[in-house]
């Protein structure tokens, strides 16, 4: 994944991290402890985004003749 956009909203001791894939517009939200480092919070959100993108690709992947889901 070449690019991920992040939005971080701090609410007390909690951070809401939104990770967005700019190519598809798909976004995921992760919530973490505000005391954790910014890079660690971004890493968790990016991994969740990669998981969601991979799952969607598997569900909508091309199916040839004779293949079953």
C-alpha positions as CSV (number, residue, x, y, z in Angstrom):
1,X,0.0,0.0,0.0
2,X,1.8,3.1,-1.2
3,X,-0.1,5.7,0.8
4,X,-2.4,5.9,3.8
5,X,-4.0,9.0,5.2
6,X,-4.5,9.3,9.0
7,X,-6.8,11.4,11.1
8,X,-6.2,11.3,14.9
9,X,-8.7,12.7,17.4
10,X,-7.6,12.8,21.0
11,X,-10.4,12.4,23.6
12,X,-8.9,12.4,27.1
13,X,-6.7,9.3,27.5
14,X,-8.1,7.8,24.2
15,X,-7.1,8.4,20.6
16,X,-9.4,7.6,17.7
17,X,-7.3,6.9,14.6
18,X,-8.9,6.8,11.2
19,X,-6.8,5.2,8.4
20,X,-8.0,5.9,4.8
21,X,-6.9,4.3,1.5
22,X,-7.0,7.3,-0.9
23,X,-7.3,5.0,-4.0
24,X,-10.5,3.3,-2.8
25,X,-11.8,5.7,-0.2
26,X,-12.1,2.8,2.3
27,X,-11.5,3.8,5.9
28,X,-11.2,2.0,9.2
29,X,-11.2,3.3,12.7
30,X,-9.0,2.1,15.5
31,X,-9.0,3.3,19.2
32,X,-6.0,3.3,21.4
33,X,-4.4,4.6,24.5
34,X,-3.2,8.2,24.1
35,X,0.0,7.3,26.0
36,X,1.1,5.0,23.2
37,X,3.3,6.6,20.5
38,X,1.8,8.1,17.4
39,X,3.7,5.7,15.2
40,X,2.4,2.7,17.1
41,X,-1.2,3.9,16.8
42,X,-0.8,4.5,13.1
43,X,0.8,1.1,12.6
44,X,-2.2,-0.6,14.2
45,X,-4.7,1.4,12.1
46,X,-2.7,0.7,8.9
47,X,-2.7,-3.0,9.6
48,X,-6.4,-3.0,10.2
49,X,-6.9,-1.1,6.9
50,X,-4.7,-3.7,5.0
51,X,-6.7,-6.5,6.5
52,X,-10.0,-4.9,5.4
53,X,-8.7,-4.2,1.9
54,X,-7.4,-7.8,1.6
55,X,-10.8,-9.2,2.7
56,X,-12.7,-7.1,0.2
57,X,-10.3,-8.2,-2.6
58,X,-10.9,-11.8,-1.7
59,X,-14.7,-11.4,-1.7
60,X,-14.8,-9.6,-5.0
61,X,-11.9,-11.4,-6.6
62,X,-12.3,-12.8,-10.1
63,X,-13.8,-16.3,-10.4
64,X,-13.0,-18.3,-13.5
65,X,-15.1,-21.1,-15.0
66,X,-15.5,-24.0,-12.7
67,X,-14.2,-22.3,-9.6
68,X,-16.3,-22.2,-6.5
69,X,-16.2,-19.9,-3.5
